[in-house]
Amino acid sequence: MSHNTFGHLFRVTTFGESHGPAIGCVVDGCPPRLPLTAADIQLDLDKRRPGQSKFVTQRREPDQVKILSGTMPDASGMEVTTGTPIALMIENVDARSKDYDEIAATYRPGHADYTYDMKYGIRDPRGSGRASARETASRVAAGAVARKVVPDLLVRGALVQIGDIAIDRSRWDWNEIGNNPFFCPDAQTAKKWEDYLDGIRKKGSSIGAVIEVIAENVPPGLGAPVYGKLDADIAGAMMSINAVKGVEIGAGFESARLTGEENADEMRMGKNRRPEFLSNKAGGILGGISTGAPVVARFAVKPTSSILTARKTVDRYGNETEVSTKGRHDPCVGIRAVPVGEAMLACVIADHYLRQRAQVGEPVNWPFPPSNK
Ligand SMILES: Cc1cc2nc3c(=O)[nH]c(=O)nc-3n(C[C@H](O)[C@H](O)[C@H](O)COP(=O)(O)O)c2cc1C
């Protein structure tokens, strides 16, 4: 009943609170003999790590991952998975629990304080406990393992909108992602965001954002009708990320404006007698099953609820009061949500890859037989 686990064959359980000694995850079901080192996982964790620019929380967490189980050197000395549970641990080293004394009994509007109290009758206010996005570091660690499961899988994410300012998609350049503190694929928009977000940050306010995640080299055939649709599982995975309020696949809500002709992803025969799609409104998924085209998901995150401006609220004793949140917070959670979205997409695809293998066999790009025309 506690729901700290997701996935079926690639199964991830996360544990830990924001101000506890450590957070982490156990990945169960990962196939054996895949090369895996802490350095592989660290690469992804370093992208999500706090304190890397003035536009994210100033909490200083090195987020160093330790592999506690599930790997060993093979005959050649290479560190590989063994098929047993992979336990990953990240120590919390920069918790400042005092910052949260004032809100221990007061509910921040927009945060999970009130609902945790209503559910459990007790809540950990220190850094928001389990409701803290610190938990998402464990997801990123699990995602790094998931990336290893599907051959040639490439999962990348980008921030595509902050507040009202969206990127110009014609300027999308993946090489730009590492050149700015926003994971922004459009250099000109990244410049605009700097001033815009700086103003918001200085006011102690916050703003929402949209993130796009794309998985390439996903073999066709992943996903199961009717209750195990790939798009449904992706939507659930994205919605499980803190602060997410909307998810789209492919053309998403925009498809409501399209005609049937515009929406049709027309097909032609490509190289090696493999069908190709001339567009990708479907976001790589039809009937809940992957088409082989890139899987495209977008999600919207709300503005950070911890802000300096006082907001009306009540406390746990029924008194009406006001609350403003001091301490260290992300002015736009969308930035650090990019690697989290990538990780969740990688985990869902790895899970469906293993499920496809279990039911049908190794996923393959079936070439069509020679034409009879
Ligand atoms: C990467 C990331 C960082 C976040 N940082 C903060 C933060 O610094 N302060 C805050 O109040 N909320 C932050 N959040 C959002 C809260 O964790 C979230 O709003 C809260 O758990 C309530 O859940 P809900 O918004 O999904 O309903 C962050 C979310 C993400 C994804």
The ligand as a MOL file (V3000), in Angstrom:
LIG
                    3D

  0  0  0     0  0            999 V3000
M  V30 BEGIN CTAB
M  V30 COUNTS 31 33 0 0 0
M  V30 BEGIN ATOM
M  V30 1 C 13.7340 19.0260 -9.5160 0
M  V30 2 C 12.6990 19.5620 -8.5710 0
M  V30 3 C 13.0650 20.4680 -7.5870 0
M  V30 4 C 12.1240 20.9820 -6.6950 0
M  V30 5 N 12.5250 21.8970 -5.7750 0
M  V30 6 C 11.5960 22.4400 -4.9390 0
M  V30 7 C 11.9650 23.4480 -4.0000 0
M  V30 8 O 13.1250 23.8390 -3.9160 0
M  V30 9 N 11.0030 23.9580 -3.1810 0
M  V30 10 C 9.6970 23.5410 -3.2510 0
M  V30 11 O 8.8610 24.0270 -2.5160 0
M  V30 12 N 9.3230 22.6050 -4.1510 0
M  V30 13 C 10.2240 22.0430 -4.9870 0
M  V30 14 N 9.8350 21.0900 -5.8870 0
M  V30 15 C 8.4060 20.7020 -5.9600 0
M  V30 16 C 7.9050 19.9210 -4.7660 0
M  V30 17 O 8.7080 18.7900 -4.5090 0
M  V30 18 C 6.4370 19.5170 -4.9950 0
M  V30 19 O 5.6990 20.6100 -5.4100 0
M  V30 20 C 5.8050 18.9420 -3.7410 0
M  V30 21 O 6.3660 17.6740 -3.4660 0
M  V30 22 C 4.2900 18.7560 -3.8680 0
M  V30 23 O 3.9790 17.8220 -4.8640 0
M  V30 24 P 3.1670 18.2120 -6.1790 0
M  V30 25 O 3.6220 19.5460 -6.6050 0
M  V30 26 O 3.5360 17.1240 -7.1630 0
M  V30 27 O 1.7020 18.2060 -5.8340 0
M  V30 28 C 10.7640 20.5620 -6.7930 0
M  V30 29 C 10.3870 19.6590 -7.8000 0
M  V30 30 C 11.3410 19.1590 -8.6950 0
M  V30 31 C 10.9220 18.2050 -9.7650 0
M  V30 END ATOM
M  V30 BEGIN BOND
M  V30 1 1 1 2
M  V30 2 1 2 3
M  V30 3 2 2 30
M  V30 4 2 3 4
M  V30 5 1 4 5
M  V30 6 1 4 28
M  V30 7 2 5 6
M  V30 8 1 6 7
M  V30 9 1 6 13
M  V30 10 2 7 8
M  V30 11 1 7 9
M  V30 12 1 9 10
M  V30 13 2 10 11
M  V30 14 1 10 12
M  V30 15 2 12 13
M  V30 16 1 13 14
M  V30 17 1 14 15
M  V30 18 1 14 28
M  V30 19 1 15 16
M  V30 20 1 16 17
M  V30 21 1 16 18
M  V30 22 1 18 19
M  V30 23 1 18 20
M  V30 24 1 20 21
M  V30 25 1 20 22
M  V30 26 1 22 23
M  V30 27 1 23 24
M  V30 28 2 24 25
M  V30 29 1 24 26
M  V30 30 1 24 27
M  V30 31 2 28 29
M  V30 32 1 29 30
M  V30 33 1 30 31
M  V30 END BOND
M  V30 END CTAB
M  END
